[in-house]
Amino acid sequence: SYLPRSLRTYSCVHCRAHLARHEELISKSFQGSHGRAYLFNSVVNVGCGPAEQRLLLTGLHSVADIFCQSCKTTLGWKYEQAFESSQKYKEGKFIIEMSHMVKENGWD
């Protein structure tokens, strides 16, 4: 999928496939496995692996690794289920690590 060139977007740093529109960004204050990460409401051009339970900084979650459909690089994960009520807002949302994406189109 290609996002409109008129929109600010995030793309895969490795192959430049579009990943998300800036309007889908929920939070910039997340921690990935390898550094800072962003939480998105929805993404494009991303595949999803099998869900597994992981103990993250905010408690136990069921998550599935996500990867770029184009170059197959692991980008982060999708929150499938949160077991603590305060974390339920993350369900169905996506984490992409900053080291795997680049800003494109009209950021200046």
C-alpha positions in Angstrom: 0.0 0.0 0.0 1.1 3.5 -0.7 0.0 6.4 1.5 -0.8 9.7 -0.2 2.4 11.8 -0.8 0.7 14.8 0.7 0.6 13.2 4.1 3.4 13.0 6.7 4.3 9.3 6.9 6.6 6.9 8.6 8.5 4.4 6.3 10.7 1.4 6.8 14.3 2.7 7.1 15.6 -0.4 5.3 13.4 -0.5 2.2 11.3 2.7 2.4 7.9 0.8 2.4 5.2 3.0 3.9 4.3 1.9 7.5 2.0 4.5 9.0 0.4 8.0 8.7 1.4 10.6 11.3 -2.3 10.9 12.2 -2.2 7.3 13.4 0.5 8.0 16.0 -0.8 7.7 19.6 2.4 8.1 21.7 6.1 8.7 21.3 6.9 7.6 24.8 7.3 3.8 24.5 10.3 1.5 24.9 11.0 -1.2 22.4 13.4 -4.1 22.6 16.2 -2.0 21.2 15.4 1.6 22.2 12.6 4.1 21.8 9.4 3.2 20.0 6.2 4.8 18.9 2.6 3.4 19.5 0.3 3.5 16.4 -3.4 3.0 16.1 -3.0 1.3 12.6 -0.2 0.5 10.2 0.2 -0.7 6.6 2.5 -3.1 4.8 3.1 -5.0 8.0 2.9 -8.8 8.6 2.1 -10.3 11.9 3.7 -13.4 13.5 2.1 -15.7 16.1 1.0 -14.2 19.5 2.9 -15.1 22.6 2.8 -13.9 26.2 5.6 -11.6 27.2 6.4 -9.7 30.4 7.0 -6.2 29.3 7.8 -3.1 31.4 4.1 -2.5 31.9 3.1 -6.0 32.8 2.1 -9.2 31.1 0.8 -8.9 27.5 0.0 -11.2 24.6 1.9 -9.7 21.7 2.8 -10.7 18.1 6.0 -9.6 16.4 5.3 -7.4 13.3 7.6 -7.2 10.3 7.9 -5.2 7.1 6.0 -7.1 4.3 8.6 -5.8 1.8 12.0 -6.6 3.4 10.9 -8.8 6.3 12.7 -6.8 8.9 11.1 -7.2 12.4 9.8 -3.7 13.3 8.2 -4.2 16.7 5.0 -5.9 17.9 1.2 -5.8 18.0 -0.6 -5.8 21.3 -3.1 -8.7 21.1 -4.2 -8.7 24.8 -3.4 -6.8 27.9 -4.0 -8.6 31.2 -4.1 -5.5 33.4 -7.1 -3.2 33.1 -5.0 -0.1 33.0 -3.2 -1.4 29.8 -6.3 -2.4 27.9 -6.1 0.7 25.7 -3.1 -0.9 23.9 -5.0 -3.9 22.6 -5.0 -3.9 18.8 -2.3 -1.2 18.6 1.2 -1.4 17.1 4.7 -0.6 18.4 7.3 0.3 15.9 10.9 0.9 17.1 12.4 4.2 16.0 15.5 2.5 14.7 13.4 0.8 12.0 11.5 3.8 10.6 12.1 7.1 8.9 9.9 10.2 8.6 8.9 11.2 5.0 6.8 13.8 3.2 6.5 17.3 4.6 8.1 17.2 8.0 9.9 20.6 7.6 
